[in-house]
Amino acid sequence: MLALLGSHTRGGSYIPSTVTTAAPTVATTPPVTTPGSASRKLAVSVPVHITIPAIGVSADVTEVGRNPDGSVQVPPLSDHNLAAWYRDSPAPGQLGASVIVGHVDSSTGPSVFYNLRYLRSGQPIYLGLADGRQAVFQVDTVVVVPKSRFPTSSVYGAVPYPALRLITCGGPFDPTSGHYLDNIIVYASLTGAAHSQTAR
């Protein structure tokens, strides 16, 4: 079984004002898998950029694999505005759940997925792909789950349509361990594709 997303540490003097409080629209249980509205999958191409207009995200996307303990790696804390595609998950627009992770904050302030918890059902997510196209996803739901009960099967498991999962940390911050206790997970499904202005 694939381990949950690696922990995000914070430390330092920065104290977030709202990150420990889930938004009212955040659920506490993973959704039932349902088909997305896009009828066809896209050609294979890796993501290079993510744009989420509703929460002001416009960030480059790098690639990550697994840590020696089996957990998913995360992008470096030193780059606030960087997300990471888990390369062992399907490419965006392929059948299955493509997984992108990002930090919520660090010792110096908010990071790329700080406002992920405020996303609502129906809002768009745009992934610029290396081949010049843009995969367009729509938020299905947002959930907050304890890391101790991470829903591995609903995040990384097989789904019969092109899906997307965005993951960051959230919930209470434990100053003793230096980790957040929960994960915020966005479930989304592919709705279409367009030409991208952010491909490399």
DAUR-V616308 format. One record per pair of residues at least 24 apart in sequence whose ideal C-beta (glycine too) atoms are under 7 Angstrom apart, sorted by the first residue. I is the first residue (numbers start at 1). GAP is how many residues later the second one is. If there is no record, write none. Layout:
{{I	GAP} {I	GAP}}
This chain:
{{1	151} {2	68} {2	150} {2	154} {3	66} {3	67} {3	68} {4	67} {4	143} {4	146} {4	148} {4	179} {5	66} {5	67} {5	96} {5	162} {5	178} {6	61} {6	65} {6	66} {6	67} {6	68} {7	172} {8	66} {8	95} {8	96} {8	161} {8	171} {8	172} {9	169} {9	170} {10	95} {10	96} {10	97} {10	163} {10	168} {11	96} {11	167} {12	95} {12	96} {14	91} {14	93} {14	94} {14	95} {16	89} {16	94} {19	85} {19	86} {19	95} {19	151} {20	151} {20	152} {20	153} {22	95} {22	122} {22	148} {23	94} {23	95} {25	95} {25	117} {26	91} {26	116} {26	117} {26	118} {27	114} {27	115} {27	116} {28	115} {28	116} {28	117} {29	114} {30	113} {30	121} {30	124} {31	109} {31	110} {31	156} {33	126} {35	125} {35	126} {36	125} {36	126} {36	127} {36	153} {36	154} {36	155} {37	152} {37	154} {38	124} {38	152} {38	153} {38	154} {41	52} {41	53} {41	54} {41	121} {42	51} {42	52} {42	91} {42	93} {42	151} {43	88} {44	47} {44	50} {45	46} {45	84} {45	85} {45	86} {45	88} {46	39} {46	45} {46	83} {46	84} {47	38} {47	45} {47	53} {47	80} {47	81} {47	82} {48	80} {48	81} {48	82} {48	150} {48	151} {48	152} {49	79} {49	149} {50	33} {50	50} {50	77} {51	75} {52	73} {53	71} {54	65} {54	69} {55	60} {55	61} {55	63} {55	64} {57	55} {59	24} {59	53} {61	24} {61	39} {63	24} {72	29} {74	27} {74	29} {75	27} {75	28} {77	26} {77	29} {80	26} {80	29} {80	31} {80	32} {81	31} {82	30} {83	29} {89	67} {92	35} {92	37} {92	43} {92	72} {93	42} {93	69} {93	97} {93	100} {94	68} {95	65} {95	66} {95	67} {96	62} {96	63} {96	67} {97	58} {97	59} {97	62} {97	66} {97	67} {97	68} {98	66} {99	56} {99	57} {99	66} {99	68} {100	66} {101	66} {101	67} {102	66} {103	65} {104	64} {104	65} {104	66} {104	76} {113	53} {113	55} {116	50} {116	52} {116	68} {116	70} {117	25} {117	53} {117	67} {119	67} {125	39} {125	63} {128	68} {128	70} {128	71} {129	67} {129	70} {130	69} {130	70} {131	68} {132	63} {132	64} {132	67} {133	60} {133	62} {133	63} {134	59} {134	60} {134	61} {134	62} {135	55} {135	58} {136	55} {136	56} {136	57} {136	58} {137	27} {137	51} {137	52} {137	53} {137	54} {138	50} {138	51} {138	53} {139	47} {139	49} {140	47} {140	48} {140	49} {141	46} {142	42} {142	44} {143	42} {144	26} {144	27} {144	38} {144	40} {145	37} {145	38} {145	40} {146	35} {146	36} {147	34} {147	35} {147	36} {150	33} {155	30} {161	28} {162	27} {162	28} {163	25} {163	26} {164	24}}
